[in-house]
Every structure is written in C-alpha cells, then in structure tokens.
Amino acid sequence: MRTTTGWQATGPMALRRTSLERRDLRPDDIAVQVDYCGVCRTDLHALHDYDQHAKAPLVPGHELTGVVTEIGSEVTAFSVGDRVAVGNIVDSCGVCAMCEAGQENFCHSFPTLTYGGTGRQDGSTTLGGYSREYVVRDTFAYPLPSGLAPAAAAPLLCAGITVWEPLRSLGVGPGSRVAVAGLGGLGHLAVKMAVALGATTTVISRTQDKREDARRLGAHDLIAATDTQRMAAARDTFDVVIDTISAPHDLAPYLKLVAMDGTLSLLGYLGPVTVEAMDLLVGRKKLSSAGSGGLPATAEMLQFCADNGIAADVEVLPSSQLDTALDRLRRNDVRYRFVLDMSDLD
C-alpha cells in the first residue's frame, strides 16, 4: 500500500489531518498529486450525516486537479508530469448499455464514486480528494487542457459537468432561450456555458442583489422570483430552465416560465417533489433531471471550457482552513465555489 496525507472525518462535521492508505498501482492506474480540490455541497451533506461509529472511513472531495507522479505498466494515455483532472466517478462496469453509450454516470450496477464508493476489484471504500495523492484508473482521469487554470478548473469536474449535461442533451445553442434559477456554484457555471453556447440567458434569483454578478457572468437579464409582475410577464418564455436551487421549493413558478415543448431540468434539489400534472399538460412541458456525466461528455466539457475561457469563480483556501470553507458554504457565504490548496499537506 501507498501512504499519503489527507483529511478524514471523525464525526459529524469533524475532520482531522491523518495518514491515509492508497492502493499500489495496478497496471491501468495512475497516481495523481492532488494540487486542488473543490468543496461541493455533497461533501457538506456527507459530513453532516457521518456516523463516527461507521465502519467505512470518509474522506470527502470529488472534483480535483493535479499532476501525474507515477503510471501503471499498461498506461499509455498519460505520462509523469501531465496535468490531469478527476471527477466524482472513478470506475464503472464498462459493459452495460449505459456504459457502452458513454454514460458511465448511469451505470446499471452503479458507478464507483470518488469517495464513499466500493472498489470493484477489492471491495475497499474509496477515499476522496481531500488528500495529497489519489490513485485512479487511467480511463477515469482527464487531461487538463492547457487553457484551464488548475484551481478554477477543479469545480468543472462536478458542478460544471452537472450543468453541461442538460445544456447539451437539450440542444441549447444559438437562438435558445435559457433561464438559470439560482446563482450559486452550479448556477454561475450554467450561465457561463449557456451564454458561450449562444443562448439568450436570464437568471432567476430571489432578489435583485446579484444583478451585477449576473451581467458580469454574461447573463442578458435577471428576474427576481419575488417580482410577481415580471415572473408573470415571463410565462411560457424559456426553452430550457436550469433549476440549481439546492433547497426544497415549489416547482410550479418555474414550470410556468417554460415555453411550449420546453424543459425544466431539476439539478439542485434531488429529493421528493410534487408536480401538478396540469403544469406539464398546458404547453406540453417536460420535467427532467441530470447528474454528473459520462467520460465523453466530461472530456468535451473541459475542452469547451478551455476554448471559451470558462472556469469557476473560486475562492482558494489552504486545506487547513477546510472547517472555515464548510461553515461558510453552509451559510451560502461564497461566490461561487471554494477550492482547497492541498500543498499544505506536504
């Protein structure tokens, strides 16, 4: 086994710096020195719910960038020194219909997650990117395009691909009318990508407070969700509404914004929802969702971002300030993504 240093949960919302074990490299593995790891709301939920008596250890982090330090004997796609990125999926069965379609995120036997997952070969629990080294199957690492700064690129591997998947699958492009509900870690990237794809893009936010941010990100307009007159005037307007709101909320106001044959894509809140059938019937509207992305889509997304100068708006903190990042994220005190600098683990 290999050893590295990282941040492991000791109880709900409690972590300690400790030594971690990584597997010895298999023939198709690469070892990655983790330089930056994004802090996702999923990490916050995992830590909040962690049972200190659980048998499986928890090391969060599933959006990371770094440098290859060693390669397995059969690896040909990477060399030592290459800059790479790793997202929230590190393996899949490879043979089901979804994997064969390049949608490893929908693997019928469930994809192996970057942390809290079960290794397909040895049954071990995967430990995430809040660490100085990660060992990953080469197929599930991505070359980091030269146009992307490693810290700002890290959140693309979770937040970025989460919004890219519906934008692409729903055919967003020039002439499309897109609304993005919620301007946070997901929403700010959805705005940047929709604009770069050629869509006329509007932000739906609780108040007018983020109007200047919305314009800076490229949005053409912002509508306050509390402005009943403007919301009514925008009825049946948007081909696609990307809903990134993370808390439970009423979908009806957002379905009313969807144009005939358009789609509301629910990305932020993935719990139970209630929908009136009439809100779908009137206008033949569709309700969908998405999560993460397969290998081809993720690679495409990274290159698109490099070509169009898209990266996350990040606040970089040393990993020793992880507690601060988590507390501020819980209070929504970030614009728009925290990224940990893991170099202080040396």
C-alpha positions in Angstrom: 0.0 0.0 0.0 1.0 3.6 -0.5 0.6 6.3 2.1 -0.4 9.9 1.8 -1.9 12.7 4.0 -5.4 13.9 4.0 -8.5 15.0 6.0 -10.6 12.2 7.3 -14.0 12.5 9.1 -14.1 11.7 12.8 -17.7 12.5 13.3 -20.5 14.8 12.0 -18.8 17.9 10.6 -15.5 16.9 12.2 -12.2 16.1 10.3 -8.6 15.5 11.3 -5.4 15.5 9.3 -4.1 12.0 9.2 -2.2 9.4 7.2 -4.2 7.6 4.5 -3.6 4.5 2.5 -3.8 4.3 -1.2 -3.6 1.1 -3.2 -0.5 0.1 -5.0 -0.7 0.9 -8.7 -2.5 -1.6 -10.8 -1.4 -1.8 -14.5 -4.1 0.6 -15.6 -3.7 3.1 -12.7 -2.1 6.5 -12.4 -1.0 8.2 -9.2 -2.0 11.9 -9.0 -0.5 14.5 -6.7 -3.7 16.4 -5.8 -3.0 20.2 -6.0 -6.5 21.5 -5.8 -9.9 20.0 -4.7 -13.2 21.8 -4.8 -15.6 21.8 -1.9 -19.0 20.6 -3.0 -22.3 20.8 -1.1 -22.4 17.0 -1.4 -19.3 17.0 0.8 -21.2 19.1 3.3 -24.1 16.6 3.4 -21.8 13.6 3.7 -20.0 15.1 6.6 -23.2 16.3 8.3 -24.6 12.7 8.2 -21.4 10.9 9.0 -21.6 8.4 11.9 -18.4 8.3 13.9 -19.1 4.6 14.6 -19.4 3.8 10.9 -17.1 1.0 9.7 -16.3 2.8 6.4 -14.0 5.8 6.6 -14.9 9.1 5.0 -12.5 11.3 3.1 -14.6 13.8 1.0 -13.6 15.5 -2.2 -14.7 14.6 -5.8 -13.5 17.5 -8.0 -9.8 17.6 -8.2 -6.9 18.6 -10.3 -3.2 17.7 -10.1 -0.1 16.2 -11.7 0.6 12.6 -12.6 3.5 11.3 -10.5 3.5 7.6 -11.5 1.9 5.4 -14.1 1.0 1.7 -14.2 2.7 -0.7 -16.6 -0.1 -0.6 -19.2 -0.9 3.1 -19.1 -0.2 4.9 -22.5 -2.5 7.9 -22.3 -0.6 9.7 -19.6 3.0 10.4 -18.6 4.6 11.6 -15.4 4.2 15.3 -15.2 0.9 15.5 -17.1 -1.8 17.8 -15.6 -5.0 15.9 -15.0 -8.5 16.2 -13.6 -10.6 13.7 -11.7 -14.3 13.9 -11.1 -16.9 12.2 -9.0 -16.8 8.8 -10.8 -13.7 6.6 -10.8 -15.0 3.4 -12.3 -18.0 1.6 -13.8 -18.9 -1.8 -15.1 -18.0 -0.8 -18.7 -20.4 -3.4 -20.3 -23.9 -2.3 -19.5 -26.0 -0.3 -22.1 -25.3 3.0 -20.3 -21.5 2.4 -20.1 -21.4 1.4 -23.8 -23.3 4.6 -24.6 -20.7 6.7 -22.8 -23.0 7.4 -19.9 -20.9 5.8 -17.1 -22.7 8.1 -14.7 -25.8 5.9 -15.2 -24.0 2.6 -15.0 -26.6 -0.1 -14.3 -24.6 -1.6 -11.4 -23.9 2.0 -10.2 -20.7 3.8 -10.8 -17.8 3.7 -8.3 -17.8 7.1 -6.6 -14.6 9.0 -5.9 -15.3 8.8 -2.2 -17.7 6.6 -0.2 -17.8 4.2 -3.1 -16.9 0.5 -3.2 -13.9 -0.6 -5.3 -15.0 -3.1 -8.0 -11.9 -5.2 -7.6 -11.2 -5.4 -3.8 -14.4 -4.0 -2.2 -12.5 -1.3 -0.4 -14.1 2.1 0.4 -12.9 4.9 -1.9 -11.3 7.9 -0.1 -11.7 11.2 -1.8 -9.7 14.2 -2.9 -9.2 16.0 0.4 -5.7 14.4 0.3 -2.3 14.9 -1.3 -2.5 11.9 -3.5 -5.2 10.0 -5.4 -4.8 6.7 -7.3 -7.3 6.3 -10.1 -7.9 4.0 -13.1 -6.4 5.9 -16.1 -9.7 5.8 -18.1 -11.4 7.9 -15.4 -8.8 10.7 -15.4 -8.9 13.5 -17.9 -6.1 15.5 -19.5 -6.4 19.1 -18.2 -6.4 21.4 -21.3 -3.7 24.0 -21.2 -6.1 26.8 -21.2 -7.6 26.0 -17.8 -6.1 27.1 -14.5 -6.0 24.1 -12.2 -7.7 25.7 -9.2 -10.5 27.3 -11.2 -10.9 24.1 -13.2 -11.5 21.8 -10.3 -15.2 22.6 -9.8 -15.8 21.9 -13.5 -15.5 18.2 -12.7 -18.7 18.2 -10.6 -20.6 21.5 -10.8 -19.5 22.0 -14.4 -20.4 18.7 -15.9 -23.7 18.6 -13.9 -25.0 21.7 -15.8 -23.2 20.8 -19.1 -25.1 17.5 -19.4 -28.6 19.0 -19.6 -27.5 22.0 -21.7 -26.0 19.7 -24.3 -28.7 17.0 -24.2 -31.4 19.6 -24.5 -29.8 21.1 -27.6 -29.0 24.6 -26.2 -27.4 26.7 -28.8 -27.8 29.9 -30.8 -31.4 31.1 -30.7 -32.2 29.2 -27.5 -33.8 31.0 -24.6 -32.4 29.7 -21.2 -33.2 30.6 -17.7 -31.0 29.7 -14.8 -32.7 29.5 -11.4 -30.3 30.1 -8.6 -26.9 31.8 -9.0 -24.6 29.6 -6.9 -21.9 27.0 -7.6 -24.0 25.3 -10.2 -25.8 28.3 -11.5 -22.9 30.6 -12.2 -21.4 27.9 -14.4 -24.7 27.2 -16.1 -24.9 30.9 -17.1 -21.3 31.0 -18.5 -21.9 27.8 -20.5 -25.3 28.8 -21.8 -24.0 32.2 -23.0 -21.0 30.5 -24.6 -23.3 28.1 -26.4 -25.1 31.1 -27.9 -28.3 31.2 -25.8 -30.1 34.3 -24.6 -29.7 33.7 -20.9 -31.7 35.0 -17.9 -31.0 34.5 -14.2 -33.9 33.9 -11.8 -32.8 34.9 -8.3 -34.7 35.5 -5.1 -33.8 39.2 -5.1 -32.1 41.8 -7.3 -28.9 41.6 -5.2 -27.0 39.5 -7.8 -27.9 41.6 -10.8 -24.4 42.9 -11.4 -22.9 39.5 -10.9 -25.4 38.0 -13.4 -24.3 40.6 -16.0 -20.6 40.1 -15.3 -21.1 36.4 -15.9 -22.7 37.1 -19.3 -26.4 36.9 -18.5 -28.7 39.2 -20.5 -31.2 39.7 -17.7 -32.1 38.9 -14.1 -35.7 38.4 -12.8 -36.4 38.4 -9.1 -38.5 35.4 -8.2 -40.4 37.6 -5.8 -41.4 40.1 -8.6 -44.8 38.7 -9.4 -45.3 41.0 -12.4 -42.1 40.1 -14.1 -42.5 36.4 -13.4 -46.0 36.6 -14.9 -44.7 38.5 -18.0 -42.0 35.8 -18.5 -44.6 33.0 -18.6 -44.0 30.5 -21.5 -40.8 32.2 -22.4 -37.8 29.8 -22.0 -36.9 26.7 -24.0 -34.9 25.4 -21.1 -35.0 26.3 -17.4 -32.0 25.0 -15.4 -33.1 24.8 -11.8 -30.0 24.8 -9.5 -31.8 25.7 -6.2 -30.5 23.3 -3.6 -33.3 23.6 -1.1 -36.9 22.1 -1.4 -39.1 24.5 -3.3 -42.3 24.8 -5.3 -41.6 23.9 -9.0 -44.8 25.5 -10.3 -43.5 29.0 -10.7 -40.5 27.7 -12.7 -42.7 25.4 -14.9 -44.8 28.4 -15.8 -41.7 30.0 -17.3 -41.1 27.1 -19.6 -42.2 27.6 -23.2 -44.3 25.1 -25.2 -42.4 21.8 -25.5 -39.6 23.2 -23.3 -38.0 21.6 -20.3 -37.4 22.3 -16.7 -34.2 20.5 -15.6 -34.0 20.0 -11.9 -30.4 19.8 -10.8 -30.0 21.4 -7.3 -32.6 19.6 -5.2 -32.8 15.8 -5.8 -35.3 14.9 -3.1 -39.1 14.2 -3.5 -41.0 16.8 -5.5 -44.7 17.4 -6.1 -45.9 18.5 -9.5 -49.4 19.3 -10.7 -50.0 17.4 -14.0 -51.7 20.5 -15.4 -48.5 22.5 -15.1 -47.0 20.0 -17.5 -50.0 19.4 -19.7 -50.5 23.1 -20.6 -47.8 23.7 -23.1 -46.6 20.0 -23.3 -43.9 20.9 -20.9 -41.3 18.4 -19.6 -39.6 17.9 -16.2 -36.2 16.3 -16.2 -33.1 16.0 -14.2 -29.4 15.2 -14.7 -26.4 14.4 -12.6 -22.7 14.3 -13.4 -21.8 13.0 -16.9 -20.1 10.2 -18.8 -16.5 10.1 -20.0 -17.1 11.6 -23.5 -19.3 14.5 -22.2 -16.8 15.4 -19.4 -13.9 15.5 -21.8 -16.0 17.6 -24.2 -17.0 19.9 -21.5 -13.4 20.5 -20.4 -12.3 21.3 -23.9 -15.3 23.6 -24.5 -14.4 25.5 -21.3 -10.8 25.8 -22.3 -11.8 27.0 -25.8 -14.2 29.6 -24.4 -12.3 30.8 -21.3 -14.8 29.3 -18.9 -13.8 28.4 -15.4 -15.4 28.5 -11.9 -15.3 31.7 -9.9 -13.4 30.4 -6.9 -12.0 31.3 -3.5 -8.9 29.3 -2.8 -8.1 28.4 0.8 -5.3 26.2 2.2 -6.7 22.8 3.2 -6.1 23.7 6.8 -9.0 26.1 6.6 -11.4 23.4 5.5 -13.6 24.0 8.5 -13.9 27.6 7.5 -14.9 26.7 4.0 -17.5 24.2 5.1 -19.0 26.6 7.6 -19.2 29.4 5.1 -20.6 27.1 2.4 -23.3 26.0 4.9 -24.2 29.7 5.2 -24.1 30.3 1.4 -21.2 32.7 2.0 -19.2 32.0 -1.1 -19.2 33.4 -4.7 -19.2 30.8 -6.1 -17.0 27.8 -5.2 -14.4 27.0 -2.5 -11.3 25.2 -3.7 -8.7 23.8 -1.3 -5.0 24.2 -2.0 -3.6 20.8 -0.9 0.1 21.8 -0.9 0.0 22.4 2.9 -0.3 18.6 3.3 3.3 18.2 2.3 
